[in-house]
Amino acid sequence: MMAAEPVDLIRMFSTPLIDERLWRRYFGAGSREIDAHLYLQIPLRARPALSVFFDLQYYLATNPDVSAASVDPFIHFLQYGCGEGRSPHPLIDFAHMRSCDRFIFSREPSVLELQEALFLDLVDPSPYFSLEYYKRHVPTSADLQCGLLGHFLTQGLVAGLRPNP
């Protein structure tokens, strides 16, 4: 693994996995209105979370090589980790998703493939999150633009909904 600076941070940060609300909260404007390199100016340990689908502590705990390399874990995931099938969150497991549908990802999953799988609820994202179970318990008026897992992480958890039986 290399500790290289991302070549195209703007393209990398244009993924729908970046939560525009989080970007606005931390930077005061939308991701298209602010220079993405501003993120790199923030000290590594103080950089804000920009995606509900990425759990910093989990990623570092499950990828000690990333922790040892002193690189930005989120940028590492976007640039390398996703393609290597490294799970970004305890409720997102590439191996589990592939066991449900072996054709869901290409050999090296892209961020776009992951985003489609999550936002379109193509398969259970992990053995700990049941799309079928959660859908039965989510209000019919719920905004599911980011899929059922996205809803759970942004609203369902706070509302006391459970991800599985």
Disulfide bonds with the S-S distance in Angstrom:
none
